[in-house]
Amino acid sequence: MIKVKVKRLKENAIIPRYAHKGDAGMDLFSAGNYIVPAGKRQLVSTGIAMELPEGYFASIRGKSGLAYKKGISILGGVIEYTYRGEYGVIVLNTGDEDFEDKAGDQVAQIVITPVATAEVEEIEELSETVRGDGAWGSTGD
């Protein structure tokens, strides 16, 4: 288990937490009220900043219930351990109706993961595999 430090930047911010023992992601909560129109995106405030230990990064991920029921997708990328600013959630509404997100609502989840540093080597040819360069649908799906 690792220690992650969290600073509340807004009075109504909710500290991230795991919903169930053994969960990979902690729930992230909105610290504001938003209407995300259909087909549009919105940066949602969480009202928190975090200090991750060296050797770890964070990734903000979507919640399957919001994706299925409302068409909500979460955009974003890697948050490095050196970042100390507010954690925001980029919400994309792929649904047909406006999405209402209120302060205190679960909006996303955050996964804290160890960093694996790769040594990059440029080569002329890659090794052969059964799949080769077969892309989308190459496995019969």
N, C-alpha and C positions, 0 to 999 in steps of 0.2 A: 504494500500500500504506500502511496506517495502523499505528500502534503501539498495542497493547493491553497494559496492565500487569496481571499476575496475581499475587495473593498467596495462598500456600498457608496455609490456616487449620488444617488437620489434617495430621498427618505422612504419612498414607497417601493424601492427595489426589493426583490425577493432573491435570497441567496440560492444558487443552483443546488439541486438535490436529486439523489437517486430515488426513483419511485419504488423500486423493489431491490432487495438484496441480490447482488450479482449482476445488476444491469450494467451495460457498457456505457450508456449515456446518461448524463444528468439533465433533468428538465431545466430549460431556460424560460424565464417569464418576462412578459412585456412590462415596461415601466411607464407606458403612455397609452393613449387611446388613438387608434388609427382606423381609417377606412381605406382598404386597398381595392381600387376599382378592378373589375375584370380585365385581364390582359395587361395589367400594370404591375410595377414593383414599388416597394416602400422599404426604407431603412427603419427598423423598429429598435428603439432603445431598450436595453435591459437594465440600465442604471447601475451596472457593476463593472469593475475592472478586476483582473485576475493576475496573480503572479505564479507562473508555472515553474517547476524546478528545471534546471538545465538538463538537456537530454530528452525533453518532452515537448510536444506541440498540441494544440487544440484544433478541433474541426467541428464546425457547427453543422448539424444535420437536421433533416426534416423529421416530422412526426408522421407516422403512417396514417393515423386517423385523419389528420388535417389534409393529407395528400388525397386520400380516398374520398372523404366526405365533402371537401371544399375545393379540391384542386390546387392546394397550396404547396408550392415547391420552395425550398430554401437554396439560395445561391450563396456562394462564398468560396473560401479556400482555406489555406493553412494559416493559423495564428501562431507565430513563433513565440518561444518562451521569453524573449526580450521585450515583447509588447506590453505596455502598461496602461493603455488607454481604455476607453469604454468598449465593451463588447456589444456590437450591434448585430442584428439579424436582418439579412436582405430577404424579404418575403416577395415571392412572385406569385400572383394570382392567375393561375391557368384556367380557372373556372369561368362559368357564365354569369355569375352574380358577384356583386361587391362583397368583400370579406371584411367583417368587423372584428378588430382585435382590441380588447380592452386591457387596461392596466391590471396586472395580476394573472392574465391568461397565460397558459403554457403555449409558447410560440414555436419552440424548437428544442433540440437537445444538443448537448456538447459532449464530445468524446475526447478524452485526454489519452494520448498515445506516445509510446517511446519513439524516438527518432532512430532510424536506421540510415547511416551515412554510407553512400555508395562511392566506390572508386570507379570513375568512368575511364574506359579504355576504348579508343577508336580502333576498329578493325576493318579489314577489307570484306570479309564474308562472315555470316552468322552460321552456327551449326544447324544441321538438318533436323527436323522433327516430323512426326506423322501429320500434324496440322499444316506445317509450313506457313505460307502467307495467307491461308484461308481466313477470310474476315467474317462479316455479319452473315449469319445463316449457314456457315460452313459445317456446323455440327448437326444440322438437320432440324434446328428449332425454327 
